[in-house]
Amino acid sequence: MPAKCAELLSVGTVEAALVPVIEYQRIPNIVLVPDVCVGSKEEVRSVLLVSRHAEFKDIRTVALDESSRTSATLVKIIFREFLDHEPAWTTHSPKLEQMLEKNDAALIIGDPAMVFPQTALKVWDMARLWRNYTGLGFVFAMWVVSNDAVERARQVDFAAARDEGLASKDEIVEYYKKLLGLSEQSIRDYLDHNICFSVDEELNRGLQLFYQLAHKHSLLTELKPLKTLES
């Protein structure tokens, strides 16, 4: 899980990790790997706010997927900055039915967000909401490296690793088609159109705005500048 990757990095178990981008601001003595990311410019499909209510104003309690950190921060920003309304928050394992038993809405990410039946539920795509309010794409995760490992990390071609993964798309689609029970076209569309893997200027502006708003709404105690392996 993304949150677990951040924990391993923060305690020094690993020197580099793909982590929720909010953790760059929280974990000391790390730098970003430039360009490589997990982001979205339109709908992401795998980060969703789900409710039985049709309107945001009726949402008073939200269960947050425990495997998420960036997305949990994002949904809080959406409510505080753009909806001027904030529900009570709880954290829960990603089991949608249980999350909605005692809460008006649930934030769910990853594979569980892509496979649940959406009948009789209101579903908001978080990347789409961000774009509607800001006009920008959103970066969910990036590689980060401990300061102590910067020189070693500069010898690693993270972009080549990304490109190798993209070149293996057929194998990935075949594996997840069986694992998730989704159609081949659905998974291929997700990889081709919902997710982007490189940080362009728009995504960079979206990332910086996300950090600024997180700090504005006291979701970050400090705001540090973006420092990369190349800087």
Secondary structure, DSSP 8 states (H G I E B T S, - for coil): -HHHHHHHHHTTS-SEEEEETHHHHHSSSEEEEEEEEEEESS--SSEEEEESSSSGGG--EEEEETT-SHHHHHHHHIIIIIIS---EEEEE-S-HHHHHHS-SEEEEESHHHHHS--TT-EEEEHHHHHHHHHS--EEEEEEEEEGGGHHHHTTS-HHHHHHHHHHTHHHHHHHHHHHH---HHHHHHIIIII-EEE--HHHHHHHHHHHHHHHHTTSSS------BTT-
